[in-house]
Amino acid sequence: FVIAKSSSSSMAELEPGVYEHYKSTEGNRKLYKVLLLAQLATEDSQVVVIYSPMYSLESSEGQPNFYARTLENFTEAVLVDGKSMPRFRRVS
């Protein structure tokens, strides 16, 4: 995916695929499929990532679940036990 940000000439990029959340554990992997990038129809035209869990959710009642997170938040690093790691890392 490549989306142009209207406020600057820089490009926002994210590879399509499957991503794992940093809170995953060996017995409970939190995998998400990135579906698309979208640009908000706001003054700052933020780019958001639309993604869906690849694990079942008890509250979904058979309905697909979709989430949106700003690209900046999706790709930022988080601090866990004093160690910096990506919030989501691409696994396939």
DAMOJO-V26556 format. One record per pair of residues at least 24 apart in sequence whose ideal C-beta (glycine too) atoms are under 8 Angstrom apart, sorted by the first residue. I is the first residue (numbers start at 1). J is the second residue. D is the distance in Angstrom with one decimal. If there is no record, write none. Layout:
i=I j=J d=D
i=I j=J d=D
This chain:
i=1 j=36 d=6.8
i=1 j=37 d=4.6
i=3 j=37 d=4.9
i=3 j=39 d=5.8
i=3 j=47 d=5.2
i=5 j=39 d=7.9
i=5 j=45 d=6.3
i=5 j=47 d=6.5
i=6 j=39 d=7.6
i=6 j=45 d=4.5
i=7 j=44 d=6.3
i=7 j=45 d=6.1
i=12 j=37 d=6.8
i=12 j=47 d=4.5
i=12 j=71 d=5.3
i=14 j=49 d=6.3
i=14 j=71 d=6.4
i=14 j=74 d=7.2
i=14 j=75 d=6.8
i=15 j=90 d=5.9
i=17 j=90 d=5.4
i=17 j=91 d=7.6
i=17 j=92 d=5.5
i=18 j=54 d=6.8
i=18 j=90 d=7.2
i=18 j=91 d=5.3
i=18 j=92 d=4.5
i=19 j=51 d=7.2
i=19 j=88 d=4.1
i=19 j=89 d=6.4
i=19 j=90 d=5.5
i=19 j=91 d=6.6
i=20 j=88 d=6.8
i=20 j=89 d=5.6
i=20 j=91 d=5.0
i=21 j=87 d=7.1
i=21 j=88 d=5.8
i=22 j=78 d=5.7
i=22 j=80 d=6.4
i=22 j=85 d=5.5
i=22 j=86 d=6.9
i=22 j=87 d=5.7
i=22 j=88 d=7.3
i=22 j=89 d=7.6
i=29 j=55 d=7.3
i=30 j=55 d=6.8
i=31 j=55 d=6.5
i=31 j=91 d=7.0
i=32 j=67 d=7.6
i=32 j=88 d=7.0
i=35 j=66 d=7.3
i=37 j=71 d=6.7
i=38 j=68 d=7.4
i=46 j=70 d=5.5
i=46 j=71 d=7.6
i=46 j=72 d=7.9
i=47 j=71 d=4.3
i=49 j=74 d=4.5
